[in-house]
Structures are given as structure tokens and as C-alpha cells.
């Protein structure tokens, strides 16, 4: 099964470390990034932050490895790390993910 794992970051250096490590270790076939505005409650305060959202295309069974790598490299105390299953996709795209990421 395939999935998209999402995480966010503020610091470009941190984001680049995460992106490069995921690709170098064949944990992701593709990572897309998008600038977003996040609004959330943290330690009793409402926060409004500019962040970058990463969409990490991978195999679902690699979630723990990806989660651990993000936790190791991230500067947030509690980074967003969530997985959404890809329930359907084009056959050739899913085959490409299969061929890129490690088993």
C-alpha cells in the first residue's frame, strides 16, 4: 500500500535536511512542498505561522522509518507527522513509487 505523509517546517535548513535525507535513503519517491499559513493552539496560546508543508509520497510500511527520521532532524518539539493512505492511483505512478522507495 502507498501513502502520503505530511509534515511542516519553518526553518528552510531543517526542511532541506529532511527532504534530502528522505530521498537519499530511498524513503520517498517524491516530495512536494507548498508555502502555507498555519493557525493552531500551542501551550495555551493561539499561533499564526508561515510554514512549508511537505507531501511525501512513499510506501505505507515505511511510516515508522520516516517518522523517526523526521523526529531526529526536526527542530519542532511536536512536529506534524501524519499519514494518509493512497487508496487509488494511476498504475504507472504507483509502480514508479514501488521502484524508487526501498522495500
N, C-alpha and C positions, 0 to 999 in steps of 0.2 A: 504494500500500500504506500501511496505517496502523500506528502503533506506540504503545507506552507507553515513555516514557523515565523512568528513575528517578534521583533524586539525593537526598541527605540534607543537613541542616544542623543546627547547634546554635544559632546566633545568630538570633533572630527577625527582626532588622533585615535581615540578609543574606537570609533566606528571603523576606521581603516584597519586597525589591528584585528577586529572581529571578522570583518569581511575577508581580509587576506588569509587569516588562519583557517576559516571555514573552507575557502577554495583550495588552499594549499594542501589541506588534509583530506580533500575529496569528500567533505561532509555535505557540500551543497553543489548543485549543478548550476544554479543561477541565483543571484541576489539582486533584488531591485531596491532602490531607495527613493524616498519621497519626503520632501520637507512638509512638516505638519505643525499644527498648533495643538498642544495637549492641555487639557483642563482636568484637574484632579484634586483630591483632598489628600494631604500628606501631613502627618503629625499634627492634626487639628487645624490646619490652615488650607485654604483654597489656593491652588497654584495654577499659573498660566505660563507655559513654557513653549518655546520654539524647539522642536526636536526633529530628528530624522527617523523615519520609520523604515525598517528593513523587512522585506518579504523574502524569506529564504526557502527556495524550492529544493526538496530533498525526499528521502525515504523515511517513512514514519518510524521505523525501528532505530533510526539514528538520533531520535529526540534526546535521549539521555546524554549522549556524547556532545551534541550541540549545546544543550543546556549547560553542561559542565564547562565547556569552553567559554561560553558567554559569561558565566559567573566568574570564571578565572580572569577574564580580560576586562570586564565592565567596571566602571567607576561608580555606578549606582549601588546604593545599599540593597535595593529590591528592584532589579530590572524586570521589565515586562518580558516574559518568555512564554508564549502560548503557541499551541499547535492546532491547526485546523486541517482536517483530512481533505484530500482531493478525492472526491467521490467519483468524478468523471473527468476525462480529459482526452485530448487527441492522442491516438495510439502512438504516433511518431514522437510527440513531445514527451510522453511518459517513458517511452523506450530510451529517449535521449537522457532523461534523468537517471534511468536504470544504468546506463552505460558510463555515466560520469561519476556518480557517487559510489563510494566503497560499499561492498556488501556487508 
